[in-house]
Amino acid sequence: MSQIEHLVPLKEMIVDRNEVLSIKRDDLVPLLNDQYKLNHYADSIIQAQALLLDGVDPYLTLKLSQTIEQLIQALAKSQKYLKKRKFNKVQKWLGIDIEYGSSQIEYYKNLNELLDRADDLSQKLQIEIQKSQARFKQLISLRAKMFQYIVSAEEFLLEYPSFVKDIHPLDQFSERLSKKINTLYTLQASNDIAITQMQLSQQLSFGLLDRFKEAQQVLIPAWQYHVKQSRQSNSTVELEKLDNSRETLIRNLKKSLEKPSNS
């Protein structure tokens, strides 16, 4: 899904005459002999929609965002750990060189763990988005089904007097059916808001994934290459390239955490 899909207003949807006739025959006409069942009219559609309205799991996007934040913080400290240092005899005798080497190993270990965690979360988020998209398609189908149920009830409300020759003064079926129709309209309007929110959560997740994948596939390898080159030559040019690569990577990761504007 490349962009948010606008939901067609219920009043503008196409009526399926065959389905309407089927709903009247199977769901509405039987109510004449058992009006209690009106409480359960369109229940299968209502319950099916309720089960599908969850968007992308916010826990995954939160955890991936937090991991990216930690990556940014780790990269910002890279100069402290990756800078090539020379140690005099006293410092070596005190083991400062070994301590510094250990801190570099620990830094790389922590950085790799963060990268692995972010990669794992991004894969889980991709799967979650696919599930959300599948639920969205089902909801669109159920929404069309709900419209047919509403139209069927509206028509049946007008036709009801012809089914009953002598309507009892205490007969409230028409009033109850009218209220049911209004309830279904209200419920679907509420669900439509949730459906749109689902699409928004998908878009936010897409943006986060896109930025991280760019960093993972392009910027992080480039930064790692410059780290290797700078350690081998320690030239001013290579160190400058390393700084530029790190800053580009940090900017990109920060941008992945920005929420898109409503343009």
Secondary structure as the mmCIF struct_conf table of DSSP 4:
data_model
#
loop_
_struct_conf.conf_type_id
_struct_conf.id
_struct_conf.beg_label_comp_id
_struct_conf.beg_label_asym_id
_struct_conf.beg_label_seq_id
_struct_conf.end_label_comp_id
_struct_conf.end_label_asym_id
_struct_conf.end_label_seq_id
BEND BEND1 GLN A 3 GLN A 3
HELX_LH_PP_P HELX_LH_PP_P1 ILE A 4 PRO A 9
HELX_RH_3T_P HELX_RH_3T_P1 LEU A 10 GLU A 12
BEND BEND2 MET A 13 MET A 13
HELX_LH_PP_P HELX_LH_PP_P2 ILE A 14 VAL A 15
HELX_RH_AL_P HELX_RH_AL_P1 ARG A 17 ILE A 23
HELX_RH_PI_P HELX_RH_PI_P1 LYS A 24 LEU A 28
HELX_RH_3T_P HELX_RH_3T_P2 VAL A 29 LEU A 32
TURN_TY1_P TURN_TY1_P1 ASN A 33 ASN A 33
HELX_RH_3T_P HELX_RH_3T_P3 GLN A 35 HIS A 40
TURN_TY1_P TURN_TY1_P2 TYR A 41 ALA A 42
HELX_RH_AL_P HELX_RH_AL_P2 ASP A 43 LEU A 52
BEND BEND3 VAL A 56 VAL A 56
HELX_RH_AL_P HELX_RH_AL_P3 PRO A 58 ALA A 76
TURN_TY1_P TURN_TY1_P3 LYS A 77 LYS A 77
HELX_RH_AL_P HELX_RH_AL_P4 SER A 78 LEU A 82
BEND BEND4 LYS A 83 LYS A 83
HELX_RH_AL_P HELX_RH_AL_P5 LYS A 89 TRP A 93
TURN_TY1_P TURN_TY1_P4 LEU A 94 GLY A 95
HELX_RH_AL_P HELX_RH_AL_P6 ILE A 96 PHE A 163
BEND BEND5 LYS A 165 ASP A 166
TURN_TY1_P TURN_TY1_P5 PRO A 169 LEU A 170
HELX_RH_AL_P HELX_RH_AL_P7 PHE A 173 GLU A 214
HELX_RH_PI_P HELX_RH_PI_P2 ALA A 215 LEU A 219
HELX_RH_AL_P HELX_RH_AL_P8 ILE A 220 SER A 233
HELX_RH_AL_P HELX_RH_AL_P9 THR A 236 SER A 256
TURN_TY1_P TURN_TY1_P6 LEU A 257 LEU A 257
BEND BEND6 GLU A 258 GLU A 258
HELX_LH_PP_P HELX_LH_PP_P3 LYS A 259 SER A 261
#
